[in-house]
Amino acid sequence: MAVGRNAVLLGVGVAGVSYLSTKANRSKVKNIWFSAKDKTMSFLNRKCSELDPLIEKAGHPDPYDHEDNKMVDEGAMYGVHYYNNAKHG
């Protein structure tokens, strides 16, 4: 079992080395790698920038945003009502 796995790994290694032996193939692999890395980083940065306003609002709520404060107040009482109903109900 281990001999077969080692033979497969050796074959993959030899194929990779033979493919990367020419400069054109190395540059193709390098361009694909950097393109994938740039796309991944831009996707992650976009996700983080979308979350920043939410985190800012959660950390510093506006006292004059009455609808938001009403929602928070109702949500804060949900646990109390649930406990009271379970305990006494």
PyMOL Python script that loads the backbone (N, CA, C, O; Angstrom):
from pymol import cmd

cmd.read_pdbstr("""\
ATOM      1  N   MET A   1       0.826  -1.189   0.000  1.00  0.00           N
ATOM      2  CA  MET A   1       0.000   0.000   0.000  1.00  0.00           C
ATOM      3  C   MET A   1       0.870   1.252   0.000  1.00  0.00           C
ATOM      4  O   MET A   1       0.639   2.168  -0.789  1.00  0.00           O
ATOM      5  N   ALA A   2       1.862   1.297   0.874  1.00  0.00           N
ATOM      6  CA  ALA A   2       2.737   2.460   0.959  1.00  0.00           C
ATOM      7  C   ALA A   2       3.607   2.577  -0.279  1.00  0.00           C
ATOM      8  O   ALA A   2       3.951   3.684  -0.694  1.00  0.00           O
ATOM      9  N   VAL A   3       3.971   1.437  -0.881  1.00  0.00           N
ATOM     10  CA  VAL A   3       4.807   1.465  -2.080  1.00  0.00           C
ATOM     11  C   VAL A   3       4.031   2.087  -3.234  1.00  0.00           C
ATOM     12  O   VAL A   3       4.596   2.866  -4.002  1.00  0.00           O
ATOM     13  N   GLY A   4       2.757   1.761  -3.370  1.00  0.00           N
ATOM     14  CA  GLY A   4       1.922   2.334  -4.426  1.00  0.00           C
ATOM     15  C   GLY A   4       1.739   3.828  -4.252  1.00  0.00           C
ATOM     16  O   GLY A   4       1.791   4.585  -5.221  1.00  0.00           O
ATOM     17  N   ARG A   5       1.523   4.254  -3.008  1.00  0.00           N
ATOM     18  CA  ARG A   5       1.365   5.683  -2.739  1.00  0.00           C
ATOM     19  C   ARG A   5       2.661   6.426  -3.030  1.00  0.00           C
ATOM     20  O   ARG A   5       2.635   7.516  -3.602  1.00  0.00           O
ATOM     21  N   ASN A   6       3.796   5.846  -2.641  1.00  0.00           N
ATOM     22  CA  ASN A   6       5.085   6.477  -2.914  1.00  0.00           C
ATOM     23  C   ASN A   6       5.343   6.569  -4.405  1.00  0.00           C
ATOM     24  O   ASN A   6       5.901   7.559  -4.879  1.00  0.00           O
ATOM     25  N   ALA A   7       4.942   5.544  -5.154  1.00  0.00           N
ATOM     26  CA  ALA A   7       5.139   5.560  -6.604  1.00  0.00           C
ATOM     27  C   ALA A   7       4.289   6.654  -7.245  1.00  0.00           C
ATOM     28  O   ALA A   7       4.738   7.329  -8.172  1.00  0.00           O
ATOM     29  N   VAL A   8       3.061   6.831  -6.750  1.00  0.00           N
ATOM     30  CA  VAL A   8       2.196   7.887  -7.282  1.00  0.00           C
ATOM     31  C   VAL A   8       2.778   9.257  -6.971  1.00  0.00           C
ATOM     32  O   VAL A   8       2.812  10.128  -7.839  1.00  0.00           O
ATOM     33  N   LEU A   9       3.236   9.453  -5.741  1.00  0.00           N
ATOM     34  CA  LEU A   9       3.846  10.738  -5.371  1.00  0.00           C
ATOM     35  C   LEU A   9       5.101  11.014  -6.184  1.00  0.00           C
ATOM     36  O   LEU A   9       5.344  12.151  -6.589  1.00  0.00           O
ATOM     37  N   LEU A  10       5.892   9.987  -6.423  1.00  0.00           N
ATOM     38  CA  LEU A  10       7.095  10.142  -7.236  1.00  0.00           C
ATOM     39  C   LEU A  10       6.712  10.523  -8.663  1.00  0.00           C
ATOM     40  O   LEU A  10       7.354  11.380  -9.270  1.00  0.00           O
ATOM     41  N   GLY A  11       5.685   9.903  -9.193  1.00  0.00           N
ATOM     42  CA  GLY A  11       5.228  10.224 -10.547  1.00  0.00           C
ATOM     43  C   GLY A  11       4.726  11.655 -10.658  1.00  0.00           C
ATOM     44  O   GLY A  11       5.022  12.348 -11.632  1.00  0.00           O
ATOM     45  N   VAL A  12       3.964  12.100  -9.658  1.00  0.00           N
ATOM     46  CA  VAL A  12       3.468  13.480  -9.657  1.00  0.00           C
ATOM     47  C   VAL A  12       4.638  14.456  -9.565  1.00  0.00           C
ATOM     48  O   VAL A  12       4.644  15.486 -10.238  1.00  0.00           O
ATOM     49  N   GLY A  13       5.620  14.136  -8.738  1.00  0.00           N
ATOM     50  CA  GLY A  13       6.788  15.001  -8.605  1.00  0.00           C
ATOM     51  C   GLY A  13       7.574  15.098  -9.897  1.00  0.00           C
ATOM     52  O   GLY A  13       7.988  16.186 -10.296  1.00  0.00           O
ATOM     53  N   VAL A  14       7.781  13.979 -10.547  1.00  0.00           N
ATOM     54  CA  VAL A  14       8.526  13.978 -11.820  1.00  0.00           C
ATOM     55  C   VAL A  14       7.756  14.745 -12.887  1.00  0.00           C
ATOM     56  O   VAL A  14       8.346  15.502 -13.657  1.00  0.00           O
ATOM     57  N   ALA A  15       6.429  14.550 -12.935  1.00  0.00           N
ATOM     58  CA  ALA A  15       5.622  15.274 -13.920  1.00  0.00           C
ATOM     59  C   ALA A  15       5.676  16.777 -13.658  1.00  0.00           C
ATOM     60  O   ALA A  15       5.761  17.570 -14.596  1.00  0.00           O
ATOM     61  N   GLY A  16       5.626  17.170 -12.389  1.00  0.00           N
ATOM     62  CA  GLY A  16       5.691  18.595 -12.052  1.00  0.00           C
ATOM     63  C   GLY A  16       7.021  19.204 -12.421  1.00  0.00           C
ATOM     64  O   GLY A  16       7.079  20.310 -12.957  1.00  0.00           O
ATOM     65  N   VAL A  17       8.089  18.486 -12.138  1.00  0.00           N
ATOM     66  CA  VAL A  17       9.423  19.005 -12.462  1.00  0.00           C
ATOM     67  C   VAL A  17       9.594  19.104 -13.973  1.00  0.00           C
ATOM     68  O   VAL A  17      10.151  20.083 -14.470  1.00  0.00           O
ATOM     69  N   SER A  18       9.122  18.102 -14.707  1.00  0.00           N
ATOM     70  CA  SER A  18       9.273  18.154 -16.161  1.00  0.00           C
ATOM     71  C   SER A  18       8.416  19.264 -16.756  1.00  0.00           C
ATOM     72  O   SER A  18       8.829  19.887 -17.734  1.00  0.00           O
ATOM     73  N   TYR A  19       7.226  19.535 -16.192  1.00  0.00           N
ATOM     74  CA  TYR A  19       6.385  20.614 -16.692  1.00  0.00           C
ATOM     75  C   TYR A  19       7.013  21.966 -16.398  1.00  0.00           C
ATOM     76  O   TYR A  19       6.974  22.866 -17.238  1.00  0.00           O
ATOM     77  N   LEU A  20       7.585  22.113 -15.222  1.00  0.00           N
ATOM     78  CA  LEU A  20       8.176  23.402 -14.830  1.00  0.00           C
ATOM     79  C   LEU A  20       9.594  23.590 -15.343  1.00  0.00           C
ATOM     80  O   LEU A  20      10.238  24.585 -15.011  1.00  0.00           O
ATOM     81  N   SER A  21      10.094  22.657 -16.144  1.00  0.00           N
ATOM     82  CA  SER A  21      11.469  22.775 -16.622  1.00  0.00           C
ATOM     83  C   SER A  21      11.615  23.853 -17.699  1.00  0.00           C
ATOM     84  O   SER A  21      12.721  24.346 -17.919  1.00  0.00           O
ATOM     85  N   THR A  22      10.533  24.225 -18.368  1.00  0.00           N
ATOM     86  CA  THR A  22      10.630  25.286 -19.374  1.00  0.00           C
ATOM     87  C   THR A  22      10.183  26.611 -18.756  1.00  0.00           C
ATOM     88  O   THR A  22       9.308  26.655 -17.892  1.00  0.00           O
ATOM     89  N   LYS A  23      10.804  27.673 -19.222  1.00  0.00           N
ATOM     90  CA  LYS A  23      10.534  28.998 -18.672  1.00  0.00           C
ATOM     91  C   LYS A  23       9.099  29.453 -18.977  1.00  0.00           C
ATOM     92  O   LYS A  23       8.486  30.126 -18.149  1.00  0.00           O
ATOM     93  N   ALA A  24       8.563  29.105 -20.130  1.00  0.00           N
ATOM     94  CA  ALA A  24       7.196  29.510 -20.494  1.00  0.00           C
ATOM     95  C   ALA A  24       6.178  28.895 -19.543  1.00  0.00           C
ATOM     96  O   ALA A  24       5.238  29.564 -19.115  1.00  0.00           O
ATOM     97  N   ASN A  25       6.366  27.618 -19.212  1.00  0.00           N
ATOM     98  CA  ASN A  25       5.432  26.967 -18.292  1.00  0.00           C
ATOM     99  C   ASN A  25       5.547  27.532 -16.876  1.00  0.00           C
ATOM    100  O   ASN A  25       4.542  27.674 -16.179  1.00  0.00           O
ATOM    101  N   ARG A  26       6.756  27.849 -16.458  1.00  0.00           N
ATOM    102  CA  ARG A  26       6.940  28.460 -15.136  1.00  0.00           C
ATOM    103  C   ARG A  26       6.229  29.806 -15.060  1.00  0.00           C
ATOM    104  O   ARG A  26       5.600  30.122 -14.050  1.00  0.00           O
ATOM    105  N   SER A  27       6.329  30.606 -16.135  1.00  0.00           N
ATOM    106  CA  SER A  27       5.666  31.913 -16.110  1.00  0.00           C
ATOM    107  C   SER A  27       4.148  31.751 -16.125  1.00  0.00           C
ATOM    108  O   SER A  27       3.447  32.548 -15.501  1.00  0.00           O
ATOM    109  N   LYS A  28       3.617  30.735 -16.824  1.00  0.00           N
ATOM    110  CA  LYS A  28       2.173  30.478 -16.802  1.00  0.00           C
ATOM    111  C   LYS A  28       1.700  30.147 -15.394  1.00  0.00           C
ATOM    112  O   LYS A  28       0.705  30.695 -14.918  1.00  0.00           O
ATOM    113  N   VAL A  29       2.419  29.248 -14.734  1.00  0.00           N
ATOM    114  CA  VAL A  29       2.050  28.853 -13.373  1.00  0.00           C
ATOM    115  C   VAL A  29       2.153  30.043 -12.427  1.00  0.00           C
ATOM    116  O   VAL A  29       1.308  30.223 -11.550  1.00  0.00           O
ATOM    117  N   LYS A  30       3.182  30.845 -12.608  1.00  0.00           N
ATOM    118  CA  LYS A  30       3.372  32.026 -11.758  1.00  0.00           C
ATOM    119  C   LYS A  30       2.227  33.026 -11.956  1.00  0.00           C
ATOM    120  O   LYS A  30       1.710  33.577 -10.983  1.00  0.00           O
ATOM    121  N   ASN A  31       1.831  33.261 -13.208  1.00  0.00           N
ATOM    122  CA  ASN A  31       0.729  34.188 -13.480  1.00  0.00           C
ATOM    123  C   ASN A  31      -0.590  33.669 -12.916  1.00  0.00           C
ATOM    124  O   ASN A  31      -1.374  34.440 -12.363  1.00  0.00           O
ATOM    125  N   ILE A  32      -0.836  32.378 -13.052  1.00  0.00           N
ATOM    126  CA  ILE A  32      -2.059  31.790 -12.492  1.00  0.00           C
ATOM    127  C   ILE A  32      -2.064  31.936 -10.976  1.00  0.00           C
ATOM    128  O   ILE A  32      -3.092  32.272 -10.388  1.00  0.00           O
ATOM    129  N   TRP A  33      -0.926  31.687 -10.343  1.00  0.00           N
ATOM    130  CA  TRP A  33      -0.828  31.791  -8.886  1.00  0.00           C
ATOM    131  C   TRP A  33      -1.118  33.213  -8.407  1.00  0.00           C
ATOM    132  O   TRP A  33      -1.907  33.409  -7.483  1.00  0.00           O
ATOM    133  N   PHE A  34      -0.471  34.218  -9.045  1.00  0.00           N
ATOM    134  CA  PHE A  34      -0.660  35.603  -8.619  1.00  0.00           C
ATOM    135  C   PHE A  34      -2.080  36.085  -8.913  1.00  0.00           C
ATOM    136  O   PHE A  34      -2.644  36.860  -8.140  1.00  0.00           O
ATOM    137  N   SER A  35      -2.656  35.635 -10.017  1.00  0.00           N
ATOM    138  CA  SER A  35      -4.031  36.013 -10.338  1.00  0.00           C
ATOM    139  C   SER A  35      -4.995  35.460  -9.287  1.00  0.00           C
ATOM    140  O   SER A  35      -5.880  36.178  -8.820  1.00  0.00           O
ATOM    141  N   ALA A  36      -4.831  34.208  -8.920  1.00  0.00           N
ATOM    142  CA  ALA A  36      -5.688  33.605  -7.898  1.00  0.00           C
ATOM    143  C   ALA A  36      -5.504  34.300  -6.555  1.00  0.00           C
ATOM    144  O   ALA A  36      -6.470  34.522  -5.826  1.00  0.00           O
ATOM    145  N   LYS A  37      -4.263  34.641  -6.234  1.00  0.00           N
ATOM    146  CA  LYS A  37      -3.998  35.319  -4.965  1.00  0.00           C
ATOM    147  C   LYS A  37      -4.641  36.704  -4.942  1.00  0.00           C
ATOM    148  O   LYS A  37      -5.229  37.091  -3.932  1.00  0.00           O
ATOM    149  N   ASP A  38      -4.538  37.458  -6.045  1.00  0.00           N
ATOM    150  CA  ASP A  38      -5.139  38.788  -6.108  1.00  0.00           C
ATOM    151  C   ASP A  38      -6.661  38.719  -6.001  1.00  0.00           C
ATOM    152  O   ASP A  38      -7.271  39.533  -5.307  1.00  0.00           O
ATOM    153  N   LYS A  39      -7.277  37.753  -6.685  1.00  0.00           N
ATOM    154  CA  LYS A  39      -8.731  37.613  -6.613  1.00  0.00           C
ATOM    155  C   LYS A  39      -9.177  37.264  -5.197  1.00  0.00           C
ATOM    156  O   LYS A  39     -10.176  37.786  -4.704  1.00  0.00           O
ATOM    157  N   THR A  40      -8.430  36.383  -4.555  1.00  0.00           N
ATOM    158  CA  THR A  40      -8.778  35.992  -3.190  1.00  0.00           C
ATOM    159  C   THR A  40      -8.647  37.175  -2.238  1.00  0.00           C
ATOM    160  O   THR A  40      -9.521  37.401  -1.401  1.00  0.00           O
ATOM    161  N   MET A  41      -7.565  37.925  -2.363  1.00  0.00           N
ATOM    162  CA  MET A  41      -7.363  39.066  -1.470  1.00  0.00           C
ATOM    163  C   MET A  41      -8.418  40.141  -1.697  1.00  0.00           C
ATOM    164  O   MET A  41      -8.906  40.734  -0.735  1.00  0.00           O
ATOM    165  N   SER A  42      -8.782  40.406  -2.962  1.00  0.00           N
ATOM    166  CA  SER A  42      -9.807  41.419  -3.219  1.00  0.00           C
ATOM    167  C   SER A  42     -11.159  40.964  -2.679  1.00  0.00           C
ATOM    168  O   SER A  42     -11.927  41.783  -2.174  1.00  0.00           O
ATOM    169  N   PHE A  43     -11.460  39.671  -2.777  1.00  0.00           N
ATOM    170  CA  PHE A  43     -12.711  39.151  -2.233  1.00  0.00           C
ATOM    171  C   PHE A  43     -12.736  39.301  -0.719  1.00  0.00           C
ATOM    172  O   PHE A  43     -13.743  39.733  -0.158  1.00  0.00           O
ATOM    173  N   LEU A  44     -11.636  38.950  -0.048  1.00  0.00           N
ATOM    174  CA  LEU A  44     -11.587  39.056   1.414  1.00  0.00           C
ATOM    175  C   LEU A  44     -11.653  40.506   1.864  1.00  0.00           C
ATOM    176  O   LEU A  44     -12.312  40.811   2.858  1.00  0.00           O
ATOM    177  N   ASN A  45     -10.982  41.405   1.153  1.00  0.00           N
ATOM    178  CA  ASN A  45     -11.021  42.821   1.524  1.00  0.00           C
ATOM    179  C   ASN A  45     -12.413  43.398   1.327  1.00  0.00           C
ATOM    180  O   ASN A  45     -12.851  44.241   2.110  1.00  0.00           O
ATOM    181  N   ARG A  46     -13.120  42.947   0.276  1.00  0.00           N
ATOM    182  CA  ARG A  46     -14.476  43.428   0.033  1.00  0.00           C
ATOM    183  C   ARG A  46     -15.390  42.973   1.158  1.00  0.00           C
ATOM    184  O   ARG A  46     -16.224  43.748   1.628  1.00  0.00           O
ATOM    185  N   LYS A  47     -15.246  41.734   1.595  1.00  0.00           N
ATOM    186  CA  LYS A  47     -16.077  41.221   2.683  1.00  0.00           C
ATOM    187  C   LYS A  47     -15.813  42.000   3.971  1.00  0.00           C
ATOM    188  O   LYS A  47     -16.749  42.315   4.706  1.00  0.00           O
ATOM    189  N   CYS A  48     -14.555  42.310   4.245  1.00  0.00           N
ATOM    190  CA  CYS A  48     -14.229  43.041   5.476  1.00  0.00           C
ATOM    191  C   CYS A  48     -14.774  44.464   5.420  1.00  0.00           C
ATOM    192  O   CYS A  48     -15.251  44.978   6.432  1.00  0.00           O
ATOM    193  N   SER A  49     -14.711  45.116   4.247  1.00  0.00           N
ATOM    194  CA  SER A  49     -15.191  46.485   4.153  1.00  0.00           C
ATOM    195  C   SER A  49     -16.704  46.550   4.266  1.00  0.00           C
ATOM    196  O   SER A  49     -17.237  47.569   4.705  1.00  0.00           O
ATOM    197  N   GLU A  50     -17.420  45.485   3.880  1.00  0.00           N
ATOM    198  CA  GLU A  50     -18.869  45.458   4.038  1.00  0.00           C
ATOM    199  C   GLU A  50     -19.257  45.334   5.508  1.00  0.00           C
ATOM    200  O   GLU A  50     -20.313  45.822   5.911  1.00  0.00           O
ATOM    201  N   LEU A  51     -18.425  44.694   6.301  1.00  0.00           N
ATOM    202  CA  LEU A  51     -18.747  44.489   7.707  1.00  0.00           C
ATOM    203  C   LEU A  51     -18.379  45.680   8.583  1.00  0.00           C
ATOM    204  O   LEU A  51     -18.913  45.810   9.685  1.00  0.00           O
ATOM    205  N   ASP A  52     -17.481  46.556   8.128  1.00  0.00           N
ATOM    206  CA  ASP A  52     -17.024  47.668   8.945  1.00  0.00           C
ATOM    207  C   ASP A  52     -18.162  48.578   9.425  1.00  0.00           C
ATOM    208  O   ASP A  52     -18.192  48.907  10.611  1.00  0.00           O
ATOM    209  N   PRO A  53     -19.101  49.002   8.564  1.00  0.00           N
ATOM    210  CA  PRO A  53     -20.183  49.866   9.081  1.00  0.00           C
ATOM    211  C   PRO A  53     -21.043  49.166  10.126  1.00  0.00           C
ATOM    212  O   PRO A  53     -21.503  49.804  11.073  1.00  0.00           O
ATOM    213  N   LEU A  54     -21.264  47.874   9.968  1.00  0.00           N
ATOM    214  CA  LEU A  54     -22.065  47.161  10.959  1.00  0.00           C
ATOM    215  C   LEU A  54     -21.360  47.108  12.306  1.00  0.00           C
ATOM    216  O   LEU A  54     -21.987  47.294  13.349  1.00  0.00           O
ATOM    217  N   ILE A  55     -20.070  46.857  12.282  1.00  0.00           N
ATOM    218  CA  ILE A  55     -19.307  46.800  13.521  1.00  0.00           C
ATOM    219  C   ILE A  55     -19.267  48.170  14.175  1.00  0.00           C
ATOM    220  O   ILE A  55     -19.374  48.279  15.396  1.00  0.00           O
ATOM    221  N   GLU A  56     -19.112  49.224  13.367  1.00  0.00           N
ATOM    222  CA  GLU A  56     -19.086  50.572  13.905  1.00  0.00           C
ATOM    223  C   GLU A  56     -20.419  50.912  14.569  1.00  0.00           C
ATOM    224  O   GLU A  56     -20.443  51.489  15.656  1.00  0.00           O
ATOM    225  N   LYS A  57     -21.523  50.557  13.920  1.00  0.00           N
ATOM    226  CA  LYS A  57     -22.844  50.861  14.474  1.00  0.00           C
ATOM    227  C   LYS A  57     -23.103  50.054  15.737  1.00  0.00           C
ATOM    228  O   LYS A  57     -23.711  50.554  16.683  1.00  0.00           O
ATOM    229  N   ALA A  58     -22.648  48.821  15.752  1.00  0.00           N
ATOM    230  CA  ALA A  58     -22.865  47.989  16.930  1.00  0.00           C
ATOM    231  C   ALA A  58     -22.073  48.507  18.118  1.00  0.00           C
ATOM    232  O   ALA A  58     -22.538  48.428  19.255  1.00  0.00           O
ATOM    233  N   GLY A  59     -20.891  49.031  17.871  1.00  0.00           N
ATOM    234  CA  GLY A  59     -20.054  49.513  18.958  1.00  0.00           C
ATOM    235  C   GLY A  59     -20.451  50.882  19.452  1.00  0.00           C
ATOM    236  O   GLY A  59     -20.236  51.203  20.621  1.00  0.00           O
ATOM    237  N   HIS A  60     -21.034  51.710  18.573  1.00  0.00           N
ATOM    238  CA  HIS A  60     -21.392  53.082  18.926  1.00  0.00           C
ATOM    239  C   HIS A  60     -22.790  53.396  18.406  1.00  0.00           C
ATOM    240  O   HIS A  60     -22.918  54.078  17.389  1.00  0.00           O
ATOM    241  N   PRO A  61     -23.845  52.918  19.073  1.00  0.00           N
ATOM    242  CA  PRO A  61     -25.193  53.188  18.577  1.00  0.00           C
ATOM    243  C   PRO A  61     -25.536  54.668  18.696  1.00  0.00           C
ATOM    244  O   PRO A  61     -25.090  55.356  19.614  1.00  0.00           O
ATOM    245  N   ASP A  62     -26.324  55.131  17.763  1.00  0.00           N
ATOM    246  CA  ASP A  62     -26.743  56.529  17.750  1.00  0.00           C
ATOM    247  C   ASP A  62     -27.915  56.710  18.714  1.00  0.00           C
ATOM    248  O   ASP A  62     -28.940  56.051  18.538  1.00  0.00           O
ATOM    249  N   PRO A  63     -27.808  57.568  19.719  1.00  0.00           N
ATOM    250  CA  PRO A  63     -28.902  57.720  20.678  1.00  0.00           C
ATOM    251  C   PRO A  63     -30.142  58.368  20.069  1.00  0.00           C
ATOM    252  O   PRO A  63     -31.225  58.269  20.645  1.00  0.00           O
ATOM    253  N   TYR A  64     -30.009  59.031  18.914  1.00  0.00           N
ATOM    254  CA  TYR A  64     -31.150  59.686  18.279  1.00  0.00           C
ATOM    255  C   TYR A  64     -31.801  58.826  17.199  1.00  0.00           C
ATOM    256  O   TYR A  64     -32.745  59.270  16.546  1.00  0.00           O
ATOM    257  N   ASP A  65     -31.312  57.606  17.004  1.00  0.00           N
ATOM    258  CA  ASP A  65     -31.932  56.676  16.066  1.00  0.00           C
ATOM    259  C   ASP A  65     -32.993  55.898  16.838  1.00  0.00           C
ATOM    260  O   ASP A  65     -32.723  54.821  17.370  1.00  0.00           O
ATOM    261  N   HIS A  66     -34.201  56.456  16.894  1.00  0.00           N
ATOM    262  CA  HIS A  66     -35.250  55.918  17.761  1.00  0.00           C
ATOM    263  C   HIS A  66     -35.720  54.533  17.326  1.00  0.00           C
ATOM    264  O   HIS A  66     -36.017  53.690  18.173  1.00  0.00           O
ATOM    265  N   GLU A  67     -35.790  54.288  16.016  1.00  0.00           N
ATOM    266  CA  GLU A  67     -36.231  52.971  15.546  1.00  0.00           C
ATOM    267  C   GLU A  67     -35.233  51.893  15.963  1.00  0.00           C
ATOM    268  O   GLU A  67     -35.627  50.806  16.384  1.00  0.00           O
ATOM    269  N   ASP A  68     -33.953  52.195  15.844  1.00  0.00           N
ATOM    270  CA  ASP A  68     -32.925  51.231  16.231  1.00  0.00           C
ATOM    271  C   ASP A  68     -32.960  50.994  17.738  1.00  0.00           C
ATOM    272  O   ASP A  68     -32.849  49.855  18.193  1.00  0.00           O
ATOM    273  N   ASN A  69     -33.111  52.052  18.503  1.00  0.00           N
ATOM    274  CA  ASN A  69     -33.161  51.904  19.959  1.00  0.00           C
ATOM    275  C   ASN A  69     -34.400  51.119  20.394  1.00  0.00           C
ATOM    276  O   ASN A  69     -34.340  50.340  21.345  1.00  0.00           O
ATOM    277  N   LYS A  70     -35.528  51.326  19.695  1.00  0.00           N
ATOM    278  CA  LYS A  70     -36.738  50.579  20.013  1.00  0.00           C
ATOM    279  C   LYS A  70     -36.530  49.087  19.739  1.00  0.00           C
ATOM    280  O   LYS A  70     -36.953  48.236  20.521  1.00  0.00           O
ATOM    281  N   MET A  71     -35.871  48.784  18.611  1.00  0.00           N
ATOM    282  CA  MET A  71     -35.601  47.390  18.266  1.00  0.00           C
ATOM    283  C   MET A  71     -34.691  46.753  19.313  1.00  0.00           C
ATOM    284  O   MET A  71     -34.923  45.618  19.730  1.00  0.00           O
ATOM    285  N   VAL A  72     -33.669  47.467  19.732  1.00  0.00           N
ATOM    286  CA  VAL A  72     -32.745  46.935  20.738  1.00  0.00           C
ATOM    287  C   VAL A  72     -33.466  46.737  22.058  1.00  0.00           C
ATOM    288  O   VAL A  72     -33.242  45.740  22.745  1.00  0.00           O
ATOM    289  N   ASP A  73     -34.325  47.673  22.418  1.00  0.00           N
ATOM    290  CA  ASP A  73     -35.073  47.560  23.662  1.00  0.00           C
ATOM    291  C   ASP A  73     -35.998  46.342  23.637  1.00  0.00           C
ATOM    292  O   ASP A  73     -36.081  45.605  24.619  1.00  0.00           O
ATOM    293  N   GLU A  74     -36.683  46.132  22.529  1.00  0.00           N
ATOM    294  CA  GLU A  74     -37.565  44.969  22.422  1.00  0.00           C
ATOM    295  C   GLU A  74     -36.767  43.676  22.446  1.00  0.00           C
ATOM    296  O   GLU A  74     -37.192  42.687  23.043  1.00  0.00           O
ATOM    297  N   GLY A  75     -35.623  43.686  21.803  1.00  0.00           N
ATOM    298  CA  GLY A  75     -34.783  42.490  21.790  1.00  0.00           C
ATOM    299  C   GLY A  75     -34.193  42.201  23.149  1.00  0.00           C
ATOM    300  O   GLY A  75     -34.004  41.039  23.509  1.00  0.00           O
ATOM    301  N   ALA A  76     -33.899  43.239  23.910  1.00  0.00           N
ATOM    302  CA  ALA A  76     -33.315  43.043  25.225  1.00  0.00           C
ATOM    303  C   ALA A  76     -34.331  42.428  26.179  1.00  0.00           C
ATOM    304  O   ALA A  76     -33.949  41.725  27.115  1.00  0.00           O
ATOM    305  N   MET A  77     -35.589  42.675  25.962  1.00  0.00           N
ATOM    306  CA  MET A  77     -36.624  42.147  26.842  1.00  0.00           C
ATOM    307  C   MET A  77     -37.056  40.732  26.467  1.00  0.00           C
ATOM    308  O   MET A  77     -37.760  40.082  27.240  1.00  0.00           O
ATOM    309  N   TYR A  78     -36.659  40.254  25.321  1.00  0.00           N
ATOM    310  CA  TYR A  78     -37.081  38.926  24.878  1.00  0.00           C
ATOM    311  C   TYR A  78     -36.622  37.850  25.860  1.00  0.00           C
ATOM    312  O   TYR A  78     -37.396  36.964  26.223  1.00  0.00           O
ATOM    313  N   GLY A  79     -35.372  37.929  26.285  1.00  0.00           N
ATOM    314  CA  GLY A  79     -34.848  36.938  27.226  1.00  0.00           C
ATOM    315  C   GLY A  79     -35.567  36.973  28.559  1.00  0.00           C
ATOM    316  O   GLY A  79     -35.810  35.931  29.168  1.00  0.00           O
ATOM    317  N   VAL A  80     -35.908  38.171  29.014  1.00  0.00           N
ATOM    318  CA  VAL A  80     -36.615  38.313  30.292  1.00  0.00           C
ATOM    319  C   VAL A  80     -38.009  37.711  30.182  1.00  0.00           C
ATOM    320  O   VAL A  80     -38.435  36.969  31.068  1.00  0.00           O
ATOM    321  N   HIS A  81     -38.727  38.024  29.099  1.00  0.00           N
ATOM    322  CA  HIS A  81     -40.074  37.472  28.910  1.00  0.00           C
ATOM    323  C   HIS A  81     -40.028  35.952  28.790  1.00  0.00           C
ATOM    324  O   HIS A  81     -40.888  35.255  29.328  1.00  0.00           O
ATOM    325  N   TYR A  82     -39.042  35.452  28.096  1.00  0.00           N
ATOM    326  CA  TYR A  82     -38.915  33.999  27.923  1.00  0.00           C
ATOM    327  C   TYR A  82     -38.682  33.320  29.269  1.00  0.00           C
ATOM    328  O   TYR A  82     -39.285  32.287  29.558  1.00  0.00           O
ATOM    329  N   TYR A  83     -37.809  33.898  30.089  1.00  0.00           N
ATOM    330  CA  TYR A  83     -37.521  33.343  31.407  1.00  0.00           C
ATOM    331  C   TYR A  83     -38.765  33.383  32.288  1.00  0.00           C
ATOM    332  O   TYR A  83     -39.084  32.404  32.963  1.00  0.00           O
ATOM    333  N   ASN A  84     -39.461  34.508  32.279  1.00  0.00           N
ATOM    334  CA  ASN A  84     -40.673  34.639  33.105  1.00  0.00           C
ATOM    335  C   ASN A  84     -41.745  33.627  32.694  1.00  0.00           C
ATOM    336  O   ASN A  84     -42.393  33.021  33.548  1.00  0.00           O
ATOM    337  N   ASN A  85     -41.924  33.450  31.398  1.00  0.00           N
ATOM    338  CA  ASN A  85     -42.920  32.485  30.925  1.00  0.00           C
ATOM    339  C   ASN A  85     -42.513  31.068  31.271  1.00  0.00           C
ATOM    340  O   ASN A  85     -43.365  30.254  31.628  1.00  0.00           O
ATOM    341  N   ALA A  86     -41.239  30.757  31.175  1.00  0.00           N
ATOM    342  CA  ALA A  86     -40.785  29.397  31.494  1.00  0.00           C
ATOM    343  C   ALA A  86     -40.869  29.134  32.995  1.00  0.00           C
ATOM    344  O   ALA A  86     -41.210  28.029  33.417  1.00  0.00           O
ATOM    345  N   LYS A  87     -40.559  30.142  33.794  1.00  0.00           N
ATOM    346  CA  LYS A  87     -40.547  29.980  35.253  1.00  0.00           C
ATOM    347  C   LYS A  87     -41.955  29.958  35.837  1.00  0.00           C
ATOM    348  O   LYS A  87     -42.270  29.133  36.694  1.00  0.00           O
ATOM    349  N   HIS A  88     -42.793  30.870  35.365  1.00  0.00           N
ATOM    350  CA  HIS A  88     -44.122  31.036  35.954  1.00  0.00           C
ATOM    351  C   HIS A  88     -45.245  30.527  35.064  1.00  0.00           C
ATOM    352  O   HIS A  88     -46.397  30.444  35.490  1.00  0.00           O
ATOM    353  N   GLY A  89     -44.912  30.196  33.855  1.00  0.00           N
ATOM    354  CA  GLY A  89     -45.934  30.002  32.899  1.00  0.00           C
ATOM    355  C   GLY A  89     -46.499  28.725  32.617  1.00  0.00           C
ATOM    356  O   GLY A  89     -47.388  28.617  31.772  1.00  0.00           O
TER     357      GLY A  89
END
""", "prot")
cmd.dss("prot")
cmd.show_as("cartoon", "prot")
cmd.util.cbc("prot")
cmd.orient("prot")
